[in-house]
Amino acid sequence: MVETETAMTLTPASAPTAAMAERVAHVEGLSKRFGGTTVLHAVDFAVSRGETVCILGPNGSGKTTLLRCLNLLVEPTAGRIFFGGRLVGEWSDGSRHLEMSLTKHRARIGMVFQHFELFPHLTALDNITLGPRNVLGVPRAAAEMRGRDLLRRVGLESLAEAKPNRLSGGQKQRIAIARALAMEPALVLFDEPTSALDAGMVDEVLNLMRSLAAEGTTMIVVTHEFSFARDVADRVVVMDAGYVIEEGRPAAVFDDPRTPRTHEILRRRDRQ
């Protein structure tokens, strides 16, 4: 059982870094219910410019729901969401107040899904350029030039005209990352980006994500890849049963967790 008092006293300031000087996104008191089940309990969370935050926790702990609330694929039941210091929306039971359109908000946030979500009838290049052309109004020629640059960046320039059924899982996920970057987002969300991959393909995706982190891409990564989180994250957040139960620098969380439940979650994963 998670103690509410412990979860509620944790704040993003518990692990100060240089990146904390400028928040890209933060939420206050974020809660989400599906029917009679509460999956997020008054979560306070933030990510700052250039920061990589890894969210860890068992299945069903609310990690994916938190990501989907951040880009409003799922709307919260209660709480407030800010982006770039400006209020995006405020929710209380039965009502909501939005300061901007959902489309405008989502355009600033890239999302990389567990199962790629590529359009099967489009080529790799068309999957990458669809958003910039249709949402941002970028001319086709400019979008395709940017798309080919991104394909080079992810090591797949030769597959520009390939459709998803010709690609391996690792290649599909790298295309999905290029698609997210094509929108030039201020924040990129990764929802278990390696969990659908064969073991041999995991490293190619994680290595790309390492390079993005080194370049200063602002990222929130939901992952079970604990070694990646330890090596790459600026900050680690541990969730359980819809609460943030601990957060801090990776070395502190992994080597000296403050709560018994964090210790149990991390050690259980290490034994798998």
Secondary structure by P-SEA (a helix, b strand, c coil): cccaaaaaacccccccccccccccccccbbbbbcccccccccccccccccbbbbbbbccccaaaaaaaaaaccccccccccccccccccccccccccccccaaaaaaabbbbcccccccccccaaaaaaccccccccccaaaaaaaaaaaaaaaccccccccccccccaaaaaaaaaaaaacccccbbbbccccccccccaaaaaaaaaaaaaaacccccccccaaaaaaccccbbbbbccccccccccaaaaacccccaaaaaaaaaaaac
